[in-house]
Each structure stands twice: as structure tokens, then as C-alpha cells.
Amino acid sequence: MPSFFIEQFGCRATQADGAALERQLLDRGCNSASTAATADIVVVNTCTVTASADAQARDAIKKLHAANPAVRVVVTGCYAQRAPDELAALPGVAWVVGNSHKPQIPQLVDSLSTAASCESANDFFPAAALHGDSTVPFHSFAGEQLYPQRRGNAAPRLGKILIGNIFDRTEFLSAPVLGGEGNHTRPTLKIQDGCDSRCSYCVIPFVRGRSRSLPPDTVIQEIQRLIVGQTFLSVGTPSSLVPSPAREIVLSGINLGAYGRDLSPRVEFEDLLRRVLDETSIERLRISSIEPLDVTRDLVELFASTDRMAQHFHTPLQSGSDRILAAMHRWYRAEHYARRVALIRERLPHAAIGADVITGFPGETEDDHAATTAFIEGLPFTYLHVFSFSTRPGTKASALSNEVPGGVIKRRARDLRALGEAKAAAFRQSQLGRTLRVLTLRRDADSRSTPALSSNYLKVRISGAHSANQWLDVGISVKEGNYLLAEPVSLTANAVVAAGAGGQPLGHPGSIR
């Protein structure tokens, strides 16, 4: 069987797709290569949220081919769904597979394992077919439709394309991501995919499809497996690759607050969280991102009621100008957002509150930028993710003509990033003298300190060498750069945690508030 390597780009949802592909390929008997250079087939799992994400993927593919012209590259993900022809034209690309057909990649890998099957597949999917051109002839591959390239003066393409209407798809592709911060100490579980909103700048709904949810029973089962240290790795996988039992799990999605609205019967996101707390012994649960209108009083009260929910809210803002929010087709105004932040801070005075901000949206004036800056200054944000506006083909914003000059966008982004850094520094300063319970991450072999993460998303470095994935009570003493320096107060025994009444684990860490 061929060896494979998955090159990951993009958000946690994309990483979860890659983890699911890895599970499928291993289960089919394929071998996981340690590096792209040693693999027979490299799957490049792309992002397309910005133009720079597209460029990063293209650059990676070119470098893969230059380093090893014999390697067969399969490109998938959001960029592959949006612009397959662009990727199929790159040297070394054997297949381009959209998100619509990502579950079929294991079958394609099988077909690429022999030269004959690789050479026999010489079909293309033209862009016209994306728009329902029923005149294009097709034949079937594994029950799916492949479209041949139109004849004419078009330059020859090297890659084969397999893609379809993403809005017809109902599959949910996900597996725990055992990477991210801390190298396998904090797995991420994608429980929701797709988006039914239509923000004018965002291409994601068109490359991921409708909102769909992992059934609650499956969520519980996946979390139980992670708690006891089971993984998707196949029998025979070296024990060195098997992670230890999860103490913190991150729940992710494209629009996490929309979880369960597509299920029958409908399930509320808050109810799922309660089920996880009641039916599992997970010691800490963190959510990746949630839209402002989904930050309800009941949800905040749930977070405030237990230390098993990480005190961390990442809530996209995008702009502090009501005029720009309306142009972006965001469903709230600055006042609504501010109320949610005030509610969080009232009930959780030390919670991390992060936001995404887009600067340079078409038509954004200096007054709009000043409104965003003033809005952010007036709220207790603990960090910001600042994005320069990037036109995404096919979105409503791409048709707007009043573009903001690139130099202006860079200046505004620089201003907002400086503001975000100042907010983050002030938050770190406010934690000096506190005792926090942190989860240790994997340290560098030559490091004299151990990295760790607090419930409120603070990066901590603890003096001395400590094992990864352990709870420690630490005293915060010094602020150094983006880290807080700390000394251990006590080491919590890491015995097996059994669920007590109401799902509260026996011997669970106390409050850090």
C-alpha cells in the first residue's frame, strides 16, 4: 500500500477533515509517512479564506513538486472546491478533489498506487459544470460524476478534478485532531460544519455547504474515547504515537452556535454542552469560536456555573462601525456586541475575550476605522485577530467598486494589531499575583521551563521540567513578552477521574476565579 502525508492549512475545521482522512487511509492499510519527502502521495488540505491562504497553498504545492517530481499530489479542501482549475494546472498535481468529494480521497489514493490506474484517469471537470451545465458528458467514478475537459485552445492541465455541488452534501467528515497547541495534549473535535449565513465578504458557505452537525450521541462517544486515550489510529500503530488520555478537549465548527439546528429533533448547543458535562468525565471543555448573537445569558451562566468549561470566548466582531457591519451583512450592531461582552465580563471577570476584526472592507472610511478603534478600546478584549480585507471571488463584496487602497489597509491593520497587543499585555498584567490552574504542554527538549495553558487562554511558562498533559496550580509572578512566568504551587494527582453526581468529576480542580 502507498505511503501518504497530509499537508494541513487553515482552520481547526480543515484540520479535523484532515484527521478524518488520516483515519480512513490508515484503516485501508495505507502507511503514514513522517514527512512529505518520504511519502508516495501527499494530500494538500487547503484553505481559501484569504488570497494569502491561496498563495500559501500554491507555493507549498510547487515546493513539493520541485523537491520530488515523482510525488503524486492530491489537492483538496476549500481552495480546491472554489477554484479547482487553478490548482489542476500546477505541476505535480494528480487530482484536485473538492470538499464535496473529500470522503472519496482514500479511493483515489488506491487508484494512484499503481501507475496504470494513475495514467488511465485523464478526465477534467470544467468550471462550466459548477453552474449546472448539463450538456457536459460524464462517466462514473465510484458512483460519482467526472467531467472531461472541453476541447479548444485551453492549455493542457496535469491534474484530474473531482467536484460537485457542495450544497447537495450531507456527509459529516470529522475526527479528533491530535495536534495544535501542545503537540497532542489538547485534542480538537469538530462537531459542526458549513454555514447558513451569507456575510458579504465570506466564501466559506460556498465551499463548505449548509450547516450540519455531528449527532450528540456521536459527540459523546468521541469524547469518551479521547478521555480514555483511544484514538483513530489503526491496530499496529506504534505505541509512541498514541496520546495520553485527554484532560482538555476543544470543540470546533464553522459556526459553532448553529450546532444542532439541522438535526431532528433539533438540539441546542447549550444542551449539548450540558450533556457532555453530565455524561462524561472530561476535566475541561473549551469552545473554539462562537458568533456574538449566540452568546446568550443562559450560555454565559453555564460557563460561570462550572470550572469544567474553559473561561474563554472567541467572538468575531469584524467591525465596530454599524455602517460597515450592515454592508458586511452581519446580523448585529456594535451595541448588541457590547452587551454580550459586558455580560461575559460581569459573570466571568477573568475570562479571555477574543475577537476577529477585518480592516479595509470596501467603502470603509477613516471615520469607520476610528469607530472600530474606539469601540475596541472601550471593551475588555484580551486579544485580537486582525485581518486585512481580501476579495473572495463569488462573494457580494467582490462586486463592490469602492476599494480601500492597499497602503491604507496596511496602516489600519498595523494600528489595530498594536491595539490588540496592548489589550493582551494589559490582561497579562492583571493576572500577576494570581494562582491559576494550568494544563502543561509538551516542552522543547532543551528548555528549562514547561509551557502551559490556563483556562482563560493565557500562555504560561513554569520553571522546571514537568510532564505534558498534567494539571498544575501555579503562582503567576512575572510578565515576559507574550508569556507569564510561574512557579508551581502544588501538583494535582492525576488519578482516574470518575464522574460524580451531576457529572462533576471526583477530585476535580477547584475554581480559579
N, C-alpha and C positions, 0 to 999 in steps of 0.2 A: 504494500500500500504506500501511496506517496506521503512524504512529509510536508507539513504546512506550517505557516507562520501568519498570524493576524496582526497587521499594522493598523493601530487604532488612532482615530482622530475624533474630535468633537466631544459632545456632552456625555453625561452618565447614561442616557438612554441609548446612545450609539454604542457605548462600551458594553451595555447589557446585551445588545444584539450580537456583538462580537463574542461575548461569553457563551451565548446560546449556540452560536455557530461552532465554537470550540467543542462544546458538549456533543453536538451532533457528529462532528468529524471524528472525535475520539471514539464515540460509540460505533462508528462504521469501521473502526480499525485503523484509521489514519494515525500517523505519528506526529506529535507536536515538536517542531524544531525549536531550539533555544534562541536562534537568531534568524533574521530574514536571509542572511548569507548562506545558511546551511539548509534552507528549505527548498523542496521541489516546486511548491506552489505558495505564493504569497497572496493573501486576501487583504486588500486595502479597503478598510471600512471608513468611508468619508463623511465629512460634514460640509454643509453649504450655507451656513447661517450668515457668512460674510464673504466678500470677494477674496479676502486674505486666506480664509479657510479653503476656498477652491484652489488658490495658488499653492498653498502648502501641500495639498494632495497631489497636484500635478508635479510639483518639484520632487516629492517623495517617489512617485512612480518613475520619473526619469532617472533618478539616482539608483533605484532598484535595478532598472534595465541596464544602466551603464556599468554597475558593479558586477552584474551577472546576466549577460544577454540570454542565457538558457533558461532563466527562471520564468515561470508562467504566472502572470499577474491576473488576478480576478479582482475587479474593482466593484464595490458595492456601496450601499449607504445613501445618504441624502443627495449628494452631488451626482451620484450615478442615476438616481431617479429623476433629477431635474434636467441634466444635460448629458445624456449618455453618449451622444455623437462626439462631444468634445473629448471624452475620456477614451472612446474606442479608437480615436485617431492617434493616440500616444503609442510610441514603440514599446513592444513588450507586453501589451495588454492582450490577454487571450479572451477574456469575457468581461462584459460590463453587465452587472445584474442589479436592477433597481430594488428598492425596498419592497416593492410589490412581490418580488420573487426571491427574496433573500433566503427563505427556507429551502430553496432548491439548490443552493450552492453545494451542499455535500454531494448531490448527484453530478453536478458539473465537475467537481474535483475527481470523482470516479472516472468521468469521461476524459479528463485530462491526464489520467495516469498512464495512458498509452499514447504513443504518437499517432496511431491510426485514428483513434477517436477524436484526437485534437484536430487532425487535418480534415476529418470528414465534416466537421461543423463549420460551415462557411456562410452562415446567414447573418443578416443585419436587420435591425429594427429601425426604420426611418422615423424622423421626428413627426412626419405627417400622420403616422399611425397613432401617435399620442392623442390626436384630436379626433379619433374615431373614423379614420379613413378606411371604410370597409372594402374599398376596391383593391387594397393591397393583398396579394396572395399570401398564404401562410401554410406551414405544415406544423405538426405537433412535436414537441419535445417533452417527454414525461407528462403528457396531458396538458401542456401549456402551449401558447401560440408564439411562434418565432416568425419574424417578418424579414424577407430578403431585402437586400439593398436595392434601391431604384437604380436603373441604368442611366447613364448620362455622362456629364463631364466632371462629376464629383471625383475628388482624389480618392484613391483606394484606401480602405481602412483595414487595420490589422485585427481589430477586436470584434467579437460577436456580442450582440446585445440581446438581453432578455429582460423585458419590462412590460408592465401592464398598468391598468387604471388602479391607482393606489386606493381610490375610494370604494373599490369593489372588494377590498381585502378585509377579512375579519380575523385573521390569524394573530396571535399574540406571541411574539418571539422574545423570549427573555430567559436569562439565567443569572444567578448571582455573580457580580463582578468582584473578584477576589483581589483586586489591586487598589489603585487610588492611594490616598494618604496612608502611609504607614505600611505599605507592602503587605497586603493580605491580613491586616489586623482589623479592618473595618469594612466588611463586605457591603456592596450596594445591591439592592434588589429593585428592579424596575417593576412597578405594579400597574402602570398606566402608560398608554402610548397614544399618539395622534392628538389632534386639537380641532375643536369645532368653532373656535373663534377665528376672526379674519382681521387681525391687525394689519394695517395697510402696508407696513414695511416688512412683514414676515412671510417667508416662503415655506416655513416648516409644515403648515397644514397640507400643502400641496405635494410634499414629498413623504409625509408620514400618514396622511389619511385621517379618517374620522377617529374621534376619541373612543378608545376601547380599554377594557380593564381586565386585569388578572382576577379570576374569581376569588372571593375571600377564603374559601377552603384551601385553595392552592397557595395563597399568600401565607396562610398559617403553616401549611406543610413545608414550604420552602424555608420559613424562619426556623421551624423546629429542626430541620436538617442542619442549618447553619449553627444553631445553638449547640448541637451535639458534635459538630465538627465534620459532618458529612459534606461532600461536595459532589459536583457533577463529573469528577474525574473517573475514568473507566478503571475496571479491575486491572491490576498490573501496573498502575501508575506508581512511580517511586514514592515512598512514604515521605521523602523530603519535600514533596510538592503539596502535601495535604496540610491545609491550615489548621490551626487550633480552633477550639470552639469559639464562636463569635460572642463577644460581650456587647458590642455596639453594632447595629445594622442601620444603614441609611436607606430610606425608601425614596425612590425617584420616579419621575414621569415627565412627560412633555408639559402636561397641565394637570398637576397632581390633585388639585382641588376638585377636578371634574371626575375623579375616580368614582366608579360605581353607577354613574348616571345612565350608562348604556346597558346595565345588567337588568335582568328580570328575575325576581323583583329588584327594584332599584336599591342600591346600597349607598349610604352617605359615607364620606371619607372619615368623618369623626367616629362613626360607628365601627368602621374597620379598625381604627386605632384602638378603640376600646376592646375589641375582640382580641387584638394582638396582645394587649396588656393583660387581659383576663385569661387567655388560653395558652400563653407561652410564658417562659421564664426569662425572656430577653431582658438584659440588665439596663440597656439604654437604647432607645429608638430615636433616630434623627430623621427629619424630613428635608429633602434637598431644596425645594423651592415651592412657593405657593402664591397664587395671584392675590392681590390685595382684597378683592371682594369676597374671597374665600376665607379670609381671616375674620372669623365670627367671634362673638363673645363666648359662645359655648366651646369653640376650639381653644381659645386662649385659657379659659377656665380649666380645660382638660390638661393643658400643659402645666398650669400652675398647681394642679392637684397631685402631681407625682414627679419624683425625681427620675423616673424611668424615661421621661420624654426630655430629650436634649433641649435646653433653653436657647433655641436658635431659630430665627425666622429669616429666610431669604425671600424677599417680596419685591418683584420687579416694579420699578417706578417709571422708568423711561423718560419722563419729563415732569418738571414742576410747573409748566405753563399749561393752563387749561386749553388755550387755543391749539397748542401742538398736540396735546392729548386727544382732542377731538379729531384733528387731522390724522392722527395715528389710528383712529378707531378703537381707542382704549375705552373701556366701559366705566370709567370713574373719573373724577376730577381731583385736583390736589387736596381739597378739603376732605373728601372721602378717605383718601390715603392717609392723611394726617390723623384722622380719628382712629384708624387701625393701629398706627404706630403708638399713639397715646394709650390705647387700651393695652397693648403689649407691655409698654413701659410701666403702666400703673400696676399690673398684676405680676410682672416679672422684671423687677428693677435692674437686674444684672444680665438680662438676655442679650444675645447677639442679634442685631437687626441689620441685615444687609440688603442692598438694592442694586439692580441693574439700571443704568442710565444711558440713553442714546443721545449723542450730541450731533448737531449738523443735519437734522431732518429737514427736507426741502421746505423752504419758507421760514425757517427758524431765524428770528431777528435777534439783535443784541438784547432787546427787552425780554424776549423769551428766554434767552440764556441767563440773563440776570435774575429772572423769576425762578428758574430752576436752581441757580446757585443759592439764592436767598432761602428757598424752600428747604434745601438740603441743610443749610447752615442752621436752620431753626429746629431741626428734628434730631433725635439722639441716635443717628446711624452709627454703627460700629465699623462698617467698611462699605466700599462701593466697588462695583464692576462697571467701568466706563467703556462704552463702545462708540467708535466713530461711525456715523451713518454710512451704510454701504448699500447701494442699489441692488435689489434682487430681482432678476428678470421674472416677469409674470405677476408681480405684486402691484397693487394700486399705486403705491408710492413711486414705482418706476416710471409712471406716466407723468409725474409732476415735473414741471419745467423750471421751477424757481430753486435751483440747486444752490447750496451754500458752497462757496469756494473752499478748495481743499486746505489752503493755509489757515482760513478762519476756523475750520473744523478742528485742525490740529491744535490751534491755540485754545479753543474752548475745551477740548478733551484734556489738554495739559492742565488747565485751571481746575477742572472737576477732579482729576486724579490727585492733584495736590490737596484739594479739599478732602477727598476721601482718605488720604494718608493722614491728614491732621485729625480727622474724626477717629481713625483707628488708633492713632497714638494716644489721644485723649482717653479712649476706652481702656487701653492697656494701663495707662497711668492710674485710672480709677480702681484697678484691681490690686494695686500694691497693698500689701499687708493682709490680704485675704487668704483664707485656706480654701483650696479648691480640690475637688476630686477629679483626677485626670486619668486618661487611658494611655498607657505607654505605647509608643510606636516602635518600629524597628529602627535601630540606630546604625550609623556607619561604624564599620569595624575599628576605625582609628579615632573615633570620637570619645571624648572623656565625659560626655553628657548624653542623656537619653531624651529624645523628643517625645512629646506627649500632647494630647488634645483635651481641652476641658469641655464641659457640657455647653458652655457659651462660646465655643468655637475660637478659643484662644490657643495660640501655639506656645507651648511651654517647653523649656529645656531644664531637665532635672540633673543636678550634679550626680556623677557616678554612673555606673553601668547597671541597667535594670533590664530584665527580660521584657520582650514585647508582649502586648495584649494583657497587661496587668493593671488593676486599679491601684492608684497611689493617692494618698492625701498629701498635698504639698503646700508649703507656705510660700507665697509669692513675695519676692524680696526686691528684685531689680528689673528694670525695663532695659532691654538691649536690642536695638533695631526692631525687627518685627516679632521678636520673641520676648517672653517673660522668663526670667531665671527663677528657679525654685529649689527648695530643699525638701526632702521627704519628711513628712511628719509621722506617718505610720503606713505600713503595708497591709492592705486588706487581704485576709485569707481568701484564696481563690478556690474554695471548695465547690462542689457541685451545688448549684442553686436550685432549690425546689420551690415550686410555686405554692405560696400560702393562700390564705383566704383572700378572695378578690384579686388573685393573680399577683399580689405583692411578693416578691421572692424573699425567702428566708435569708437573713444576713445581708440584705441589700444595702448598698451605700446610703448614708444619710444625706440630708439636704445640704446643698452648697449655697443656698440663698442667704 
